[in-house]
Amino acid sequence: MVTYSKNVFIPVTNMCRNHCGYCGFRRSPDDPQAYIMQPARIEEILKSGVQSGCTEALFTFGERPDEDAGYLRRLKAIGYNRTMDYLLDLCRMAIKMGLLPHCNPGVLSYAELALLKPLNASMGLMLETTAHLQAHEDSPGKVPEKRIESIANAGKLKIPFTTGLLVGIGETEDDRIKSLELIARLHRKYGHIQEVIIQNFTPKPGTAMEHHPPPKTYEMIRTVDLAREILPDDVAVQVPPNLISPGMLIKHGATDLGGISPVTIDHINPEHEWPAVEQLEQKVGMDVVLRERLPIYPHYIKQGWFSEDIRFLIQHLSSDDGYRKPGKWRS
């Protein structure tokens, strides 16, 4: 069986303190293309998601944009002094409308994670790599130790968590092994890693790494093999079906295809469209059962790793076995 979820992808802001060599998403506050999404626009997207049968509201951010005064001026214009307060209100909006939040706002402190926990079905932060790379030299939030601390804090708080590797940004296979081993250790200690994404780097025009070659297919197969070998059995190996053909990777141990949106694009990789569910069925092969899940995996539902704030919604959206209940939730 291979799983996926249906979501709406909401990039709340593209302003970010990091300057990653491969990122085409980030904008500085003085860039004409920089934005903070307005609450009314986000409400429209959430409504479309509910109408399309989605279960997940994926909120992504540039990391710690509050460090820039230009960003804060824009934030105050919509009535907020802190991004965290805005994000908490967006989570409440999503829940009220019938979608389970999954926040991925970058590196967070223990206290920040604790604030978000009651309003999130799960959360995420890509480890990317434990190696110190040139691609991250001007990115304070990509210091591996900071990301590891944030992932560990999520474990201490019992937040079902997504992390992953970005393959092909200058790391070696040895680095990938070390990264997977570290994730495995964190999961054995805290039990909170529900999935590990094995994502292939794709070069973006206008970035420092636009001419850097993406990883070869055999490297992706090898990394999925390593992930399945190193990670505990209860951790799903996820591959993004809009960036790489999933069929061959499923044969090597991939078990999840992540969030698929019938409403929104992949704002981080806008040149790569989401496949429709019908296309997914073709991509995975006739011998593979494709099943929809929620943003929180079934075993975490059974263990009660969620708050009272979202209990009613999880119960309405999930079947007795923890997977997606047929039909649509109506708010």
C-alpha positions in Angstrom: 0.0 0.0 0.0 1.1 3.6 -0.8 -0.5 6.6 0.9 -1.0 10.2 0.1 -3.0 13.2 1.5 -5.1 15.9 -0.2 -4.1 19.4 0.8 -4.1 23.1 0.1 -0.6 24.6 -0.1 -0.6 28.1 1.5 2.8 29.9 1.3 1.9 32.6 3.9 5.0 34.7 3.0 8.0 34.3 0.7 10.2 36.7 2.8 12.9 34.8 4.6 16.1 35.3 6.6 17.9 32.5 4.7 19.6 32.9 1.3 19.9 29.3 0.1 21.8 28.8 -3.1 19.0 26.6 -4.7 15.9 28.5 -3.6 13.7 30.3 -6.2 10.9 31.0 -3.6 12.6 33.5 -1.3 12.2 37.3 -1.8 13.6 40.3 0.1 11.1 42.7 1.6 12.1 45.4 -0.9 11.5 43.0 -3.9 8.3 43.8 -5.8 7.4 40.1 -5.7 7.6 39.9 -1.9 4.3 39.3 -0.2 2.3 38.3 2.9 -0.9 36.6 2.0 -4.0 38.4 3.2 -6.4 36.6 5.5 -9.3 37.0 3.0 -7.3 35.3 0.3 -6.3 32.4 2.6 -9.9 32.0 3.6 -10.8 31.6 -0.1 -8.2 28.9 -0.6 -9.3 27.0 2.5 -12.9 27.1 1.3 -11.9 25.7 -2.1 -9.9 23.0 -0.3 -12.9 21.9 1.8 -15.1 21.9 -1.3 -12.5 19.7 -3.1 -12.4 17.2 -0.4 -9.0 18.1 1.1 -8.2 17.3 4.7 -5.0 19.3 5.2 -4.0 23.0 5.3 -0.3 23.1 4.7 1.1 26.5 5.9 4.6 27.2 4.8 6.8 30.3 5.3 10.1 31.9 4.7 12.0 31.4 7.9 11.8 34.0 10.6 10.9 36.9 8.4 10.2 39.0 11.6 13.9 39.7 11.7 13.5 42.3 8.9 11.8 45.7 9.6 10.4 45.8 6.1 8.5 42.6 6.7 7.2 43.8 10.1 5.7 46.9 8.5 3.8 44.7 6.1 2.7 42.4 8.9 1.4 45.3 11.0 -0.6 46.5 8.1 -2.8 43.4 8.4 -3.1 43.8 12.1 -0.3 41.7 13.6 2.9 42.4 15.5 4.3 38.8 15.3 4.1 36.1 12.6 3.4 33.5 15.3 0.1 35.3 16.2 -0.9 35.4 12.6 -0.1 31.7 12.1 -2.1 30.7 15.2 -5.1 32.6 13.9 -4.7 31.0 10.4 -4.7 27.5 12.1 -7.9 28.4 14.0 -9.5 29.5 10.7 -8.5 26.3 9.0 -9.9 24.1 11.8 -13.1 26.1 11.9 -13.6 25.6 8.2 -12.8 21.9 8.4 -9.1 21.4 7.5 -6.3 20.0 9.7 -3.3 22.4 9.9 0.2 21.2 9.1 2.7 24.0 9.7 6.2 24.2 8.3 7.5 27.6 9.2 11.2 26.7 9.5 13.3 26.4 12.7 11.2 27.0 15.8 12.0 27.1 19.6 10.5 24.7 22.0 8.1 27.4 23.2 7.0 28.2 19.7 6.4 24.5 18.9 4.4 24.2 22.1 2.1 27.1 21.0 1.4 25.5 17.7 1.0 21.9 18.9 -2.7 22.1 20.0 -3.7 23.5 16.6 -1.7 21.2 14.3 -2.4 17.6 13.3 1.3 17.3 12.4 4.2 19.6 11.7 7.4 19.5 9.6 10.9 20.7 9.1 13.3 19.3 6.4 16.6 18.4 8.0 18.0 18.5 4.4 21.5 17.4 5.5 23.7 17.2 8.5 26.6 18.5 6.4 27.7 22.1 6.4 27.4 23.1 2.7 28.2 26.1 0.5 24.6 26.2 -0.5 23.7 27.2 3.1 26.6 29.5 3.9 24.3 32.6 4.0 21.5 30.8 5.7 21.5 30.9 9.6 18.5 28.7 9.8 20.2 25.9 7.8 22.9 25.3 10.4 22.3 21.5 10.9 22.5 21.7 14.7 19.7 24.3 14.9 17.4 22.1 12.7 18.3 19.0 14.7 17.4 20.8 17.9 14.0 21.9 16.5 13.2 18.3 15.3 14.2 17.0 18.7 12.0 19.5 20.5 9.0 18.4 18.4 9.7 14.9 19.7 9.8 16.0 23.3 6.4 17.6 22.7 5.0 14.5 20.9 4.2 16.3 17.7 3.8 13.9 14.7 6.5 15.1 12.5 7.7 15.2 8.9 11.4 15.7 8.0 13.5 14.8 5.1 16.6 15.0 2.9 17.2 17.3 0.0 19.4 15.2 -2.4 21.9 16.7 -4.7 22.8 20.1 -3.1 26.5 19.3 -2.6 26.3 16.5 0.0 27.9 13.1 -0.3 26.4 9.7 0.1 28.2 9.5 3.4 26.4 12.7 4.4 23.0 11.1 3.4 23.7 8.0 5.5 24.7 10.2 8.5 21.5 12.3 8.1 19.3 9.2 7.9 21.0 7.6 10.9 20.4 10.8 12.9 16.7 10.9 12.0 16.5 7.2 13.0 18.1 7.9 16.4 15.7 10.8 17.0 12.7 8.6 16.2 13.9 5.8 18.4 14.2 8.3 21.3 11.0 10.2 20.8 8.8 8.1 18.4 7.5 11.2 16.5 8.9 10.9 13.0 5.9 9.8 10.8 7.6 10.3 7.5 11.0 11.1 5.9 10.9 12.9 2.5 13.6 11.9 0.0 13.4 15.0 -2.3 15.6 15.6 -5.4 17.1 19.0 -5.9 15.8 20.7 -9.1 17.8 23.7 -10.4 15.9 27.0 -10.5 16.7 29.9 -13.0 18.2 32.9 -11.4 19.6 31.1 -8.3 23.3 30.5 -7.4 22.8 26.8 -8.2 20.9 27.2 -11.5 23.7 25.3 -13.4 24.2 22.7 -10.7 23.2 19.3 -12.0 20.2 17.5 -10.3 20.9 14.1 -8.8 20.9 11.1 -11.2 18.1 8.6 -11.0 20.4 6.0 -9.6 21.3 8.4 -6.7 17.6 8.8 -5.8 17.1 5.0 -6.0 20.1 4.5 -3.8 19.0 7.1 -1.3 15.5 5.5 -1.0 17.2 2.1 -0.5 19.3 3.6 2.3 16.3 5.3 3.9 14.3 2.0 4.0 17.4 0.2 5.3 18.3 2.7 8.0 14.9 4.1 9.2 12.6 2.1 11.6 9.8 0.2 9.9 7.1 2.5 11.3 8.6 5.6 9.5 7.2 6.1 6.0 9.6 7.0 3.2 8.0 9.7 1.1 8.9 10.8 -2.5 7.4 13.8 -4.3 5.5 12.6 -7.4 5.6 15.9 -9.1 9.4 16.0 -9.0 10.3 12.4 -9.8 8.4 9.4 -11.2 7.4 7.4 -8.1 6.9 4.0 -9.6 10.5 2.8 -9.5 11.1 4.3 -6.1 8.1 2.5 -4.7 9.8 -0.7 -5.8 12.8 0.3 -3.6 10.8 1.1 -0.5 8.9 4.4 -0.9 5.5 4.1 0.8 4.1 7.6 0.6 3.6 10.4 -2.0 2.9 13.3 0.3 0.4 16.0 -0.1 -1.4 16.3 -3.4 -3.4 19.4 -4.1 -6.4 19.6 -6.4 -6.6 23.4 -5.6 -3.1 24.9 -5.3 0.3 24.6 -7.0 3.6 23.6 -5.5 4.7 27.1 -4.7 8.3 25.9 -4.0 8.5 24.1 -7.3 5.9 25.9 -9.4 7.2 24.5 -12.7 6.2 21.0 -11.6 2.5 20.4 -11.5 0.8 18.0 -9.0 -0.5 14.9 -10.6 -4.2 14.2 -10.3 -5.1 11.2 -8.1 -6.1 9.3 -11.3 -2.6 10.0 -12.7 -1.1 8.8 -9.4 -2.8 5.5 -9.8 -1.2 5.1 -13.2 2.2 6.2 -11.9 2.4 3.7 -9.0 1.3 0.7 -11.0 -1.7 -1.6 -11.1 -0.3 -3.8 -8.4 -0.1 -1.0 -5.8 -3.0 -0.1 -3.6 -3.2 3.7 -3.3 -4.9 5.0 -0.1 -5.7 8.5 1.2 -4.6 9.4 4.7 -4.9 12.5 6.9 -1.8 14.7 7.7 -1.5 12.7 10.9 -0.7 9.1 10.3 -3.1 6.3 11.5 -0.9 5.0 14.3 -0.6 8.5 15.8 -4.4 8.8 15.7 -4.7 5.5 17.5 -2.1 6.6 20.1 -4.0 9.9 20.7 -1.2 12.2 19.6 -3.5 15.2 19.0 -5.3 17.8 21.1 -8.9 18.3 22.0 -8.9 21.3 19.6 -8.8 19.0 16.6 -10.3 15.7 18.0 -13.7 16.3 16.5 -12.2 17.0 13.1 -10.0 14.0 13.1 -13.0 11.8 14.1 -15.1 13.2 11.2 -12.4 12.8 8.6 -11.0 9.4 9.5 -12.3 5.9 9.3 -11.9 3.4 12.2 -8.5 2.3 10.9 -7.2 5.9 10.9 -7.2 6.5 7.1 -9.4 9.0 5.3 -13.1 8.4 5.6 -14.9 8.4 2.2 -16.8 11.5 1.4 -16.3 15.2 2.2 -16.4 17.1 5.5 -18.8 20.0 5.6 -18.0 22.8 8.0 
